[in-house]
Amino acid sequence: MIDSQAVKNTCNASLESKGFCFYKATNGIKRHLAVDTLGFPFFSHCTAANVSDDRGLIEMLSVHIDYFKSKPVNIPKITILLDNGYHPKQIEEELKKIYPAIMTKIKFELSAKPSKAQKNEGKTGFVPVKGRWVIERTNSWMERCKSLVKNFERTLAHATTKVNLCFVRLMLKRLATA
């Protein structure tokens, strides 16, 4: 499952990490996150907030393309669940330019829209979309890290490292209680 989250910058952010996301009206960065079915991270990547979700996803997967190159073809495809802000056909075309065999190893699937899920089940009020709540829960885990509430970092690489450190801390705490 993949999603992005726009985060405001503080005053010490560099020009590289400044961007304005019109969709979320945020001046800062976007954190792109790929998680497994339990909500634990596979990949993370930070971009300026003005980078589209599609472009950020392509950048994130191209940075981690070795993972897909090393995956054997004979095991089932990885299904990547996307929200409706992404355009799977355009993403597939761009990824094929980077690694032509990638679509033999992954497939994209759009999650259901919340309003349709509610109507089908006959429920009113907030109804979590099947599978979609996992990435939202992961984003809330990140928000518990006080240093990730805003972007305090001067570079995007440092911001990505900070996200990764947050998840290392989270997983170590879970192992310590087990």
Steps between C-alpha positions, in 0.01 A plus 500: 500500500635842404397849605646846542473748784567875472686653795569865576857632507656697781702815438833316470403287198712544188381606154532137383234389744257786446193450287131580512239225475185659358289193573571510874592874520829420671838666456761234573583144400316182407582169662433207269463173685461138390386258771412133529163360611592553867598862446875452532707694246652361183623827353490868585590804294470876554447760227405864487126545551445624144603159357192303394409173671568311175848653455586438867393135470711455186801658675453278806474180298792594273724565803412150625494330158762243610237344729282425197792388284600240760144366539455171309241499220348164598338625824169691490489868413508755780168686508544867581185670627473868405247766588309681227754785480734279296486412128616136464530497118735800496704355787533166320626671182764698692615197700537293181746762373711451814471119522305332217426175692355670807138443402562123502573536871248760623146611425311810607148502641292806589323488836124550514372849558365548854156620386443188287611273784250666733210471256570133430496414870206727583696683771510870581777707658866399490563157352863391447574383146620139488881492504534878482499552877835321529698782336306762694588321825865500396482874437358546850789294643736747332311793650580365848866578429512863609791574267283399201202726575669764282799483268798629698762363256702704251518228232257245363749220565510592869120513511483148350757376750298650785191306382705180484638559851147548629403158368817337633409637844141378464606147402763480777237598757270228368777240515591603855143436620475162325 
